[in-house]
Every structure is written in structure tokens, then in C-alpha cells.
Amino acid sequence: MATTSFATVVGMGGASRLTSGFVKPQVTARNPLRQAMARGNGGRVTCFQRDWLRRDFNVIGFGLIGWLAPSSIPAIDGKSLTGLFFDSIGTELAHFPTPPALTSQFWLWLICWHLGLFISLTLGQIGFKGRTEEYF
């Protein structure tokens, strides 16, 4: 059963009282500086969790495997993206002191492979942490 709370709504016609179970009662605003001093942490205010990255090596491992598996499917002229990228690394290392030319295929495979890896890791972090923190 929903509880009834009262909230004052001020508009052009004056103040009126709404009665609803969905409107929360007014809460007094808290000063974060006073809260920090009361906790005894020297007045240091943090607006986010201390461990904001919330690293988890499961995400890194599963994300890497989750990217290596689809990028190793031979879909580009019978070759995989990972194979093309590693072959281009070998080709460029053959003339090591000289850097890769701007027209080299190495740059295309480097950008595509890493973009896919970072997207996979980002989605893995969102999915894994979303599941552990019960967002969905």
C-alpha cells in the first residue's frame, strides 16, 4: 500500500498541497564541507567513489578473449583481422629503424584492431559492473 506524503507546490496561482505516494517529502540540503569536517577527514570532499575505476581483471581477460575470438575469423579475403595486423607488424619490423609509411596497411589494421579491442573492453566493463551492481 502506498503511503501518503504532502508536498507544497508553488506556482503562479499560489501554493497548493499535493497528496501523492510518489512525491517525496522535502529533505534539508546538506553542506558537503560540513559533512567532511564531521567525518574527520580533514575537510577533503570527494564527489565520486575513491575506487572510481573499479578495476576487475575478469573484465580485461574476458574482454580480450571476447575480441580475439571474433577478430580471428577469416573474413577479409580469407584472412582474419588479427592475422593481418600481426603480419603487418612483421612486415614493418623487417625494416625496423625506418618507421612505417603513412600509406602502409599497418595503420589501418592497427586502428581497426585496437578500436575493436577498446570497444569490447568498454562494453565488457559496462556489462560486468552493471550486472554486479544490479543496474540490470
C-alpha positions in Angstrom: 0.0 0.0 0.0 1.4 3.4 -0.9 2.0 5.9 1.8 0.7 9.4 1.5 3.0 12.3 1.8 2.4 16.0 1.5 4.4 18.4 -0.7 3.9 22.0 -1.3 3.8 23.2 -4.9 4.3 26.9 -5.5 3.1 28.2 -8.9 1.6 31.3 -10.4 -1.6 30.8 -8.5 0.0 30.5 -5.1 0.8 27.5 -3.0 -1.2 24.3 -3.0 -0.8 21.0 -1.4 -0.4 17.8 -3.4 -1.2 14.4 -1.9 0.7 11.6 -3.5 2.6 8.5 -2.7 5.1 9.3 -5.4 6.2 12.8 -4.2 8.9 12.6 -1.7 8.9 14.9 1.3 11.3 17.8 1.4 14.8 17.0 2.5 17.1 19.6 4.1 20.1 20.3 2.0 23.4 19.2 3.4 26.6 21.1 3.1 29.3 18.6 1.9 32.0 20.7 3.6 30.4 20.3 7.0 29.9 16.6 6.4 33.6 16.2 5.5 34.7 18.0 8.7 32.3 16.0 10.8 33.7 12.7 9.4 37.2 13.9 10.4 38.9 13.5 7.0 40.5 17.0 7.1 37.8 18.7 5.1 38.6 16.8 1.9 35.5 16.5 -0.2 35.2 13.7 -2.8 32.4 13.8 -5.3 33.0 10.2 -6.5 34.0 6.9 -5.1 37.6 6.5 -4.2 38.0 3.5 -6.4 36.3 5.1 -9.4 37.8 2.8 -12.0 36.8 -0.3 -10.1 39.3 -2.5 -11.9 38.5 -6.1 -12.4 40.8 -8.4 -14.1 37.9 -10.6 -15.2 36.8 -7.8 -17.5 40.2 -7.5 -19.0 40.6 -11.2 -19.5 37.1 -11.9 -20.9 37.2 -8.7 -23.0 40.5 -9.7 -24.6 39.2 -13.2 -25.3 35.9 -11.7 -26.5 37.8 -9.6 -29.0 40.4 -12.1 -30.1 37.7 -14.7 -31.0 35.7 -12.6 -33.5 38.8 -10.8 -34.9 40.4 -14.2 -35.7 37.6 -15.2 -38.0 38.9 -15.2 -41.6 36.5 -12.7 -43.1 38.8 -10.3 -45.1 39.8 -12.2 -48.3 40.2 -15.4 -46.3 42.4 -13.7 -43.6 41.5 -12.6 -40.1 41.9 -9.0 -38.8 44.3 -10.3 -36.1 46.3 -12.2 -38.7 46.5 -9.2 -41.0 47.5 -6.9 -38.1 50.3 -9.3 -36.9 51.5 -9.9 -40.4 51.8 -6.1 -40.9 53.8 -5.8 -37.7 56.2 -8.4 -39.0 56.5 -6.6 -42.3 57.2 -3.3 -40.6 59.7 -4.9 -38.2 61.7 -6.2 -41.3 62.9 -2.7 -41.9 63.0 -1.7 -38.2 64.9 1.6 -37.9 62.7 3.0 -40.6 59.1 3.8 -39.4 56.0 2.6 -41.3 55.0 4.8 -44.2 51.7 6.7 -43.9 50.3 4.7 -46.8 51.2 1.4 -45.1 48.3 -1.0 -44.4 49.8 -1.3 -40.9 48.0 1.8 -39.7 44.6 0.6 -40.9 44.9 -2.8 -39.2 46.3 -1.1 -36.1 43.4 1.3 -35.7 40.7 -1.2 -36.6 42.1 -3.9 -34.2 42.6 -1.6 -31.3 39.3 0.2 -31.8 37.5 -3.1 -31.7 39.5 -4.1 -28.6 38.7 -0.9 -26.7 35.0 -1.1 -27.6 34.9 -4.7 -26.4 36.7 -3.8 -23.1 34.4 -0.8 -22.6 31.2 -2.8 -23.2 32.6 -5.6 -21.0 33.2 -3.1 -18.2 29.7 -1.7 -18.5 28.1 -5.1 -18.7 30.1 -6.8 -15.9 29.9 -3.9 -13.4 26.3 -3.2 -14.3 25.4 -6.8 -13.5 27.4 -6.9 -10.2 25.9 -3.6 -9.1 22.5 -4.7 -10.2 21.7 -2.0 -12.7 20.2 -4.7 -14.9 
